[in-house]
Amino acid sequence: MSKSKDHYFLYSDEFLDNEEAEYRIEDWLPKDGVSVLYAPKDHFKSFLAIDWALCIATGIPWKGFEVEQGAVLYIAGEGNYGLRKRVRAWALYNKQELDKIPIAISKNAISILKESVVEEWLEHVDFAVERFKQPLGLIVIDTLASSMGAGDENSPTDMAEFLNVLKTKFKARYDCTVLVVHHTGKDRTKGARGGSSIEGNAECVYEISRVKHTKDELEENDEEPSKKTIRLSCKHIKDAEPPKPIELKSVVQELGYTNKYGKQVTSLVLELTFSIIELKVLELTRANMSQRDIAKHISNDTKTYTQTQIKRIQDKFREKGLLEPDKPGRKKKNEENQEEPIVL
């Protein structure tokens, strides 16, 4: 059977190439389709969206995960000034030259369900792509509510049409990733507004929640940690294994200038609550590697780790519910004896 040039069907002889899911952010943000990030108010939704957007725009890894670089358009329905501050804070924190980053933030909201409005916006997006002199990697819609116009978030028909317009008018036209920032409903336990309509039409759905801290952590911090620590979870992803949850905390970043009252202007950025080494231990533990093998794997010429140190790190993750509880009396064969020195 010869290869077809049919634009409507893909034939069996075209299935033979080995294919795997492609990501804009490794394991987290698929390149294809439209993804949705949701959380209640004041859960750092826009901070995370900015973090993802700027990592994509600059091509630097996001919290250790590789990214595919591309220009970014951030269509904001509100808080334009606050977003500009967050972009500046991110650039300073990550030591990036702000004016060299290929990102633009809209001055107004968009009404996705109005065809005439969308057609007008596409002209401006075309202009932005031309100015960037590079393809778009990501379009962020923040938030769904401010971009829906007269549509009803709780209507399955309106929600399906909203996501379909993003797929057919934006994703397909620019071959880019689309991320929608969204709110939960009044009952947070039921997830995002629109519920099943979103999961049925989105490529990937993420939830941000507050982190429950241990008593020791609460005593060690002057400020309530739950006010600034979040957990990002993948609630739904099509045709791929969802990534494991990750915890992030907000830290203050000075912007390098003062306001008219003489006070330093600041914003927030998100960083990992765990070190890169701790996250590596988490990854290797989930891959069923023994404590001894983990210690050997992460040790190097300047730092040697012991099985006891690995266990402490694992216990930390178990307390937070990121690892299954350790079953009493269960030990792998190579951990039955007392700790042995790691030979590099």
NORLINCOR-V603968 format. One record per pair of residues at least 24 apart in sequence whose C-alpha atoms are under 6 Angstrom apart, sorted by the first residue. I is the first residue (numbers start at 1). GAP is how many residues later the second one is. Records with the same first field share a line. If there is no record, write none. Layout:
I=GAP  GAP
This chain:
24=43  44
25=41  42
26=39  40
27=216
31=146
33=170
34=144  145  168  169
35=144  167  168  169  170
36=143  144  145  169
37=144  145  168  169
38=143  144  145  169
39=144  145  168  169
40=143  144
57=45
70=66  67
71=31  32  65  66
72=31  64  65  66  67
73=30  31  66
74=31  65  66
75=30  31  65  66
76=30  33  66
77=32  65  69
86=181
89=164  166
110=37
111=36  37  38
112=35  36
136=40
137=39
138=38  39  40
139=39
140=38  39  40
141=39
142=39
143=38  39
144=38
153=41
154=40
156=41
203=34  35
204=32  33
205=30  31
206=27  28  29
207=25  26
208=24
247=26
248=24  25
249=24
296=46
